[in-house]
Amino acid sequence: MLIGATNLWGQASSDAYRNVQNRVTGTARTKAIGGAAGAIGADAGAVYINPAGIALFTRSAFGFGANFGKNNTSVATNGQTIGRLLGFSALNNISYFTRGYSIPTDDANSLRMNYGISYGQEYNFKRDYEMNSLNPRFSITDRMSSKANYLGLGKDAYLRTKNYDPFQSNVDPMIALALNGDIIEFSEVKDNATGKVLKQGYNSKFNDKETLKSWKIRSSNLNVSERGHRNYTDFNLGFNLNDSYFFGAALRLGTMTYSRSSMIREDFDDTNDKNNSYLEYGTSLDVTGSSLALNLGFLMAIGDYGRIGVSYLTPQYAQYKELYSGSVASWHNGVKKLSERYYTFPTDEYRNEYAMITPGELTVSAMAFLSRYGMVSYDFQYRNLGHSKILLKGAGVSGVSDFIKEDYGAELTHRVGLEIRPIKNISLRAGYAYTGNPLKAEPLKKEADDGLDYEYPNSGMIADFVLPRSYQAITGGLGFSLGRSTTLDLAYVHEIRKEKAYPFTGWTDPREKETSFIAVKGGNLKESRGSFVANLTFRF
């Protein structure tokens, strides 16, 4: 059953991070020089960074490119590394730019207008990863029951009935899924003699019923699969003043499709010594979205020595539609009836809509000619991920935006490129790009020795998440002039993205910070992606 829902727990910082992730983008030439193309111009990848680059085209140009490669994602934890290998291929970019009109000015100046359109892929989400933890200290049920006890709501607020669906209300959907899935429970411990209640509240279902002490967790396994991509279409306009000053603007329309599924399995050492009690907590999410922004750019020639430039991509306004669901399955040896030991609970499929304002991006670029033998280039990009804002339908700015501002800060990217022409009609290229960690909250930037006990808000029912660490790309390529009007560009891009993966968030009860906490150990996630890119450009 499909049901529309707007839940205040529906979005989180992880949605904002996912929706704005960047990597080296553009044509084969742009990628071969590490994306440091903002001051180069006359290339679709350069125009993507700084739209003033369109004004450097002296002829009309049509180009297209494709990329293909492999993605190896591994997670290391407890001295064990598990890797997953996937292949991918896609249309990388297609563009058309035309030399437009000369605009009459006085005798001492000349002004020329160019325009065009370009389409490309900004980000490919495709990856699978798996994380194993041996004898973790805490279970996902410990986190859910502790949070439920802190919130203080009775179980009727979470249990689904014929006339009430907690997943359409504003209670924590993870707690609702766990309680309906029978992996946590509301229980009491009474004095055998007096019947007096000694202890009550939410607890893990996997425990000793006399003491409510949780069973030891033998192992925890997380499996995640992600698919989708983020694309852009730019409508570009640029002006060339005396071949010295270049101005440009682009209207950017973005689209995104994203899907993910995750499964957390925990195996317990139960009291019957059969050691086959377990739980499986699964979620699925499908997202489609579109965005709108304006990219503004300026370039200035420094005589015959090179160019400098600056561009600013305004904050993008994006709208997203989600389809999501969850399920829980468990086998519990503590249940007396054999027929009742296995239990499963699936939710309905729910729809949700939200909007997001992404942070603006400022890029400063420089390029210097190496006489007639090539050039060297550098780009610096700044954006503050803490400026991302989540907007809920009918509710305005979500409180999650405060968590984003608290957890995230400035993201700095450096890109450097080199192009050398040792002989006529052949170019050799190399580049490097590095993006640092945008997190500013200390507990998230570096995990404590005992694990993460800081609460990172969950995105709806989804328990697992990743935290950024760094991104780098090492690139190289060749360029061939095939006559006066055709060029073939080839590039190889090796990317390494490092993140910290968690099966669920930590938690500290603010009422008892020293004694009541859930600390979760993360795994070191490393995504290594190698891709080949080819571009063919025709000028006329």
C-alpha positions in Angstrom: 0.0 0.0 0.0 1.3 3.5 -0.9 0.6 6.1 1.7 1.6 9.8 1.8 3.4 10.9 4.9 5.2 14.0 6.2 7.3 13.1 9.2 9.5 15.5 11.2 12.0 12.6 11.5 12.0 12.0 7.8 15.2 14.0 6.9 18.6 14.3 8.4 22.1 15.6 7.9 22.9 12.5 5.9 20.4 13.6 3.2 22.1 17.0 2.9 25.5 15.4 2.6 24.4 12.9 0.0 22.6 15.4 -2.1 25.6 17.7 -2.5 28.6 15.3 -2.8 31.1 16.4 -5.5 33.8 14.7 -7.5 35.9 15.7 -10.5 33.4 16.6 -13.2 33.5 17.5 -16.9 35.0 16.4 -20.2 38.0 14.1 -20.7 40.3 17.2 -20.9 38.9 18.7 -17.7 39.2 15.4 -15.8 42.7 14.8 -17.1 43.9 18.0 -15.4 42.2 17.2 -12.1 39.3 19.5 -12.7 41.5 22.6 -12.6 39.9 24.1 -15.6 38.1 27.2 -14.3 40.5 29.6 -16.1 41.0 27.6 -19.3 37.7 28.2 -21.1 36.7 27.0 -24.6 35.8 23.5 -23.2 32.5 22.2 -21.9 34.1 21.1 -18.6 35.7 24.5 -18.1 32.4 26.2 -18.8 30.7 24.0 -16.2 33.1 25.5 -13.6 33.2 29.1 -14.9 30.6 30.0 -17.5 32.7 32.9 -18.7 34.8 30.3 -20.4 32.1 30.1 -23.2 33.3 33.5 -24.4 36.7 32.1 -25.4 35.2 29.9 -28.2 36.3 31.3 -31.5 34.3 28.7 -33.5 31.1 26.8 -32.9 31.7 23.4 -31.2 29.8 20.2 -30.7 31.2 17.5 -28.3 30.2 14.4 -26.5 31.9 11.9 -24.2 31.4 8.7 -22.3 33.1 7.1 -19.3 33.4 3.5 -18.0 35.2 1.9 -15.2 35.1 0.0 -11.9 34.3 0.9 -8.4 35.8 -1.0 -5.4 34.3 -0.1 -2.0 35.7 -1.7 1.1 35.1 -1.3 4.9 37.7 -2.2 7.4 36.8 -2.9 11.0 38.1 -5.3 13.7 41.1 -6.0 11.5 38.8 -7.3 8.8 38.3 -5.7 5.4 35.4 -6.6 3.1 35.4 -5.3 -0.5 32.7 -5.1 -3.2 33.5 -4.5 -6.9 31.1 -3.0 -9.4 31.4 -1.9 -13.0 29.7 1.3 -14.4 29.4 3.2 -17.7 27.5 6.3 -18.7 27.2 9.2 -21.1 29.6 11.6 -19.4 28.7 14.9 -21.3 27.3 16.4 -24.5 27.5 20.0 -25.5 26.9 22.6 -28.2 28.4 26.0 -28.2 28.1 28.6 -31.0 30.0 31.8 -31.7 27.3 34.3 -31.7 27.1 37.9 -32.6 29.5 40.8 -32.6 27.8 43.7 -30.8 28.6 47.2 -32.2 30.7 49.4 -29.9 33.1 52.3 -30.4 36.1 51.9 -32.6 38.4 51.1 -29.7 36.4 48.2 -28.4 34.9 44.9 -29.6 32.2 42.9 -27.9 31.2 39.4 -29.0 28.4 37.2 -27.6 28.5 33.4 -27.5 25.8 31.0 -26.3 25.3 27.2 -25.9 23.9 24.3 -24.0 25.7 21.5 -22.1 24.6 18.3 -20.3 26.6 16.1 -18.1 26.8 13.8 -15.1 27.8 15.4 -11.8 27.8 12.3 -9.6 27.3 8.6 -9.8 26.1 7.0 -6.6 26.6 3.4 -7.6 28.3 1.3 -4.9 27.8 -1.7 -2.6 29.5 -2.1 0.7 29.5 -4.5 3.7 30.7 -4.1 7.3 31.2 -6.8 9.9 31.7 -6.2 13.6 32.6 -8.9 16.0 31.2 -8.8 19.6 30.1 -5.2 19.5 29.3 -3.7 22.9 25.9 -2.4 22.0 23.0 -3.6 19.8 20.7 -1.4 17.6 18.0 -2.4 20.1 19.9 -0.8 23.0 20.0 2.5 21.1 16.3 2.4 20.2 15.1 1.4 23.7 17.3 4.0 25.4 16.0 6.7 23.2 12.4 5.5 23.7 12.9 5.7 27.5 14.2 9.2 27.2 11.3 10.4 25.0 8.9 9.0 27.6 6.0 8.0 25.2 3.9 5.0 26.0 3.9 2.0 23.6 0.5 3.0 22.2 2.2 5.9 20.5 4.4 3.5 18.5 2.2 0.4 17.9 0.3 0.2 14.6 -3.4 -0.5 14.8 -6.3 -0.7 12.4 -7.0 3.0 13.0 -3.5 4.4 13.8 -0.3 4.3 11.8 2.7 5.6 13.8 4.7 6.0 10.6 2.3 8.8 9.5 2.7 10.5 12.9 5.6 12.4 14.3 7.1 9.7 16.6 10.5 8.4 15.9 10.0 5.9 13.1 13.0 3.7 14.1 11.5 3.1 17.5 8.1 2.4 15.9 9.6 -0.1 13.5 11.6 -1.8 16.3 8.5 -2.1 18.6 6.2 -3.3 15.9 8.9 -5.7 14.7 9.1 -7.1 18.3 12.9 -6.5 18.7 12.3 -4.1 21.6 9.5 -4.3 24.3 8.1 -2.5 27.2 8.7 -4.7 30.2 8.8 -4.8 34.0 10.9 -6.4 36.7 8.9 -7.1 39.9 9.9 -8.2 43.4 8.8 -11.9 43.7 7.7 -11.5 47.3 5.8 -8.2 47.2 5.0 -7.8 43.5 6.4 -4.3 43.6 7.7 -3.0 40.3 11.5 -2.6 40.6 12.3 -1.6 37.1 10.2 -0.8 34.0 10.7 0.7 30.6 11.7 -0.2 27.1 14.3 -2.9 26.7 15.9 -5.1 24.0 13.8 -8.2 23.4 17.1 -10.2 23.4 17.7 -10.3 27.1 17.4 -12.3 30.2 13.8 -12.0 31.4 14.6 -12.1 35.1 17.2 -9.3 35.1 16.6 -7.6 31.7 20.3 -7.9 31.0 20.9 -8.0 27.3 22.4 -11.0 25.6 25.9 -10.8 24.3 26.1 -9.9 20.6 28.2 -12.4 18.7 28.4 -10.4 15.5 26.8 -7.5 13.6 26.7 -7.2 9.8 25.7 -4.3 7.7 25.0 -4.5 3.9 24.3 -1.4 1.8 23.5 -1.0 -1.9 23.3 2.4 -3.6 22.4 3.3 -7.1 21.6 6.5 -9.0 23.1 9.6 -10.4 22.9 13.4 -10.4 22.9 15.2 -13.8 23.0 18.9 -14.9 21.8 20.9 -17.9 23.4 24.3 -18.4 22.1 27.1 -20.6 25.1 29.3 -21.2 25.6 32.9 -22.3 28.9 34.7 -22.5 30.5 38.0 -23.6 34.1 38.7 -24.8 35.3 42.2 -24.5 38.5 42.9 -26.5 39.8 39.3 -25.9 40.7 40.6 -22.5 37.6 40.4 -20.3 35.1 37.6 -20.3 31.7 37.4 -18.7 29.4 34.5 -18.5 26.2 33.1 -16.8 24.5 29.8 -16.9 21.1 28.7 -15.8 21.6 25.3 -14.2 18.8 22.7 -14.1 19.7 19.6 -12.1 18.1 16.2 -11.8 18.7 13.4 -9.4 17.6 9.7 -9.0 18.8 7.8 -6.0 18.0 4.4 -4.5 19.4 2.6 -1.5 18.7 -0.6 0.5 20.3 -1.6 3.7 20.2 -4.5 6.1 21.6 -4.8 9.6 21.8 -8.3 11.0 22.8 -9.0 14.6 23.4 -12.5 16.0 23.2 -13.2 19.7 24.5 -15.7 22.3 21.1 -16.6 23.8 20.4 -18.3 27.1 19.4 -21.6 25.5 23.0 -21.9 24.3 21.8 -22.6 20.8 23.2 -19.2 19.7 21.0 -18.8 16.7 18.8 -15.9 17.9 19.1 -13.0 15.5 17.4 -9.9 14.2 17.4 -8.3 10.7 16.6 -4.6 10.4 16.0 -3.5 6.7 15.1 -0.3 5.0 14.7 0.9 1.4 14.6 4.4 -0.1 14.0 5.8 -3.6 14.4 9.5 -4.3 13.8 11.6 -7.4 14.5 15.3 -7.5 15.2 18.5 -9.5 17.1 21.7 -8.8 17.6 25.2 -10.1 20.6 27.5 -9.7 22.5 30.3 -11.5 26.3 30.1 -12.2 28.1 33.4 -12.7 31.6 33.8 -13.9 34.3 36.3 -14.9 37.7 35.8 -16.5 40.5 38.3 -17.2 43.5 37.8 -19.5 46.9 38.7 -18.0 48.6 39.7 -21.1 50.1 36.7 -22.9 51.0 35.1 -19.6 47.6 33.5 -18.7 44.2 34.2 -17.1 42.6 34.5 -13.7 38.9 34.1 -12.9 36.2 33.8 -10.4 32.8 32.1 -10.5 30.0 31.7 -8.1 27.3 29.0 -8.2 24.3 30.3 -6.2 22.6 28.2 -3.7 20.5 25.6 -5.5 16.8 25.2 -4.7 15.9 21.5 -5.0 12.7 19.5 -4.6 12.7 15.8 -3.8 10.1 13.0 -3.7 10.7 9.9 -1.7 9.3 6.4 -1.6 10.5 4.4 1.5 9.7 1.4 3.6 11.1 -0.8 6.4 11.0 -4.3 7.7 12.1 -6.3 10.7 12.6 -10.1 11.0 13.9 -12.0 14.0 14.4 -15.5 15.5 14.2 -15.6 19.3 15.0 -18.7 21.3 13.6 -17.1 24.4 10.1 -17.6 23.1 8.6 -20.8 24.4 6.4 -21.7 21.5 8.5 -22.9 18.5 5.9 -21.6 16.0 6.3 -18.0 17.5 10.0 -17.8 17.6 10.2 -16.3 14.1 8.6 -13.0 13.6 8.5 -10.5 10.7 7.0 -7.1 10.3 6.9 -5.1 7.1 5.7 -1.5 6.9 3.6 -0.1 4.0 5.4 2.0 1.4 5.3 5.7 2.2 5.7 8.8 0.1 7.2 12.0 1.3 8.2 15.3 -0.2 10.7 17.9 0.9 12.8 20.7 -0.4 16.4 21.7 0.2 18.6 24.8 -0.3 22.2 23.7 -1.0 25.2 26.0 -0.2 26.7 28.3 -2.8 30.1 27.5 -4.3 32.9 30.0 -4.8 35.7 29.1 -7.2 38.9 31.1 -7.8 41.0 30.0 -10.8 44.3 30.8 -12.4 46.2 29.6 -15.4 49.7 30.3 -16.7 51.0 29.6 -20.2 54.3 27.7 -20.4 55.3 29.6 -23.5 53.9 27.6 -26.5 54.5 24.3 -24.8 51.4 24.1 -22.6 50.0 25.5 -19.4 49.6 25.0 -15.7 46.3 25.6 -13.8 44.9 25.8 -10.3 41.4 26.0 -8.9 40.3 26.7 -5.3 36.7 26.0 -4.4 34.9 27.0 -1.1 31.5 26.1 0.1 30.0 25.7 3.6 27.9 22.6 4.0 26.5 24.0 7.2 24.5 26.4 5.2 22.4 23.6 3.7 18.7 23.9 4.7 16.0 21.2 4.7 12.4 22.5 4.1 9.5 20.4 5.0 6.2 20.6 3.0 3.8 22.8 5.0 6.3 23.1 7.9 9.0 25.5 6.7 12.6 25.1 7.7 13.2 21.8 9.4 14.9 21.6 12.8 17.3 19.3 11.1 18.9 22.4 9.6 20.2 23.3 13.0 21.9 19.9 13.3 23.5 20.4 9.9 24.7 23.9 10.9 26.1 22.4 14.1 27.8 19.4 12.5 29.1 20.7 9.2 31.3 23.6 8.2 33.6 24.8 5.4 34.6 22.4 2.7 37.8 23.3 0.8 38.8 21.8 -2.5 42.2 22.3 -4.3 42.7 21.2 -7.9 45.9 21.5 -9.9 46.5 20.6 -13.5 49.3 20.5 -16.1 49.1 20.3 -19.9 52.2 19.9 -22.1 52.4 19.8 -25.9 55.8 18.1 -26.6 55.0 17.8 -30.3 52.4 19.3 -32.6 48.9 17.9 -32.3 49.5 15.9 -29.1 49.0 17.0 -25.5 50.0 15.3 -22.3 48.0 16.0 -19.2 48.1 15.3 -15.5 46.2 16.6 -12.4 45.3 16.2 -8.8 42.3 17.2 -6.7 41.8 17.1 -2.9 38.8 17.9 -0.8 39.1 18.0 3.0 36.7 17.0 5.7 33.7 19.4 6.0 32.7 18.2 9.5 33.3 20.6 12.3 31.6 18.8 15.3 34.6 17.2 17.1 32.9 13.9 18.0 32.1 13.4 14.4 35.4 14.5 13.0 37.3 11.9 15.0 35.8 8.9 16.7 36.5 8.5 20.4 38.4 5.4 21.6 35.2 3.8 22.9 33.2 4.7 19.8 30.7 7.4 18.7 28.4 8.3 21.6 27.2 11.5 19.9 23.7 11.3 18.3 23.7 11.8 14.5 20.0 12.2 13.6 18.5 9.3 11.7 16.9 9.8 8.3 13.5 8.3 8.8 13.7 4.6 9.5 17.3 4.4 8.1 19.7 3.5 10.9 23.0 3.4 9.1 25.0 6.4 7.8 28.4 7.5 6.7 30.5 10.5 7.8 32.9 12.2 5.3 36.6 12.2 5.8 38.3 13.1 2.5 38.3 12.9 -1.3 41.2 12.9 -3.8 41.6 12.2 -7.4 44.8 11.5 -9.4 44.3 12.0 -13.1 46.1 11.9 -16.4 45.3 11.9 -20.1 46.1 12.6 -23.8 44.8 15.0 -26.3 45.0 14.5 -30.1 44.2 17.1 -32.8 42.7 15.2 -35.7 43.0 17.9 -38.3 41.9 21.5 -38.0 38.4 20.8 -36.7 38.4 17.6 -34.6 40.0 16.7 -31.3 40.0 13.4 -29.4 40.6 13.6 -25.6 41.3 10.6 -23.4 41.6 10.6 -19.6 42.0 8.2 -16.7 40.7 9.2 -13.3 41.6 7.4 -10.1 39.4 8.6 -7.2 39.6 7.7 -3.5 36.8 8.7 -1.2 37.3 8.0 2.5 34.3 7.9 4.9 33.4 6.4 8.3 30.5 3.9 8.1 28.2 3.3 11.1 25.4 0.7 11.4 23.5 3.1 13.7 24.2 6.2 15.7 25.5 6.5 19.2 23.4 8.1 21.9 24.0 9.7 25.3 21.1 10.4 27.7 21.5 14.1 28.6 20.1 13.3 32.1 22.8 10.8 32.9 25.8 11.6 30.6 28.4 9.7 32.6 26.5 6.4 33.0 23.9 6.2 30.3 25.3 6.1 26.8 25.5 4.0 23.7 28.9 4.0 21.9 29.2 2.6 18.4 32.4 1.7 16.6 32.5 2.7 12.9 34.3 1.1 10.0 36.8 2.8 7.7 35.1 3.0 4.3 37.3 3.4 1.3 35.8 3.9 -2.2 38.4 3.5 -5.0 37.0 4.3 -8.4 39.0 4.0 -11.7 37.4 5.3 -14.8 38.3 5.9 -18.5 36.8 9.0 -20.2 36.8 9.7 -23.9 35.6 12.9 -25.6 35.2 13.8 -29.3 34.8 17.5 -30.3 34.0 19.0 -33.7 34.6 22.7 -34.4 33.1 24.4 -37.4 
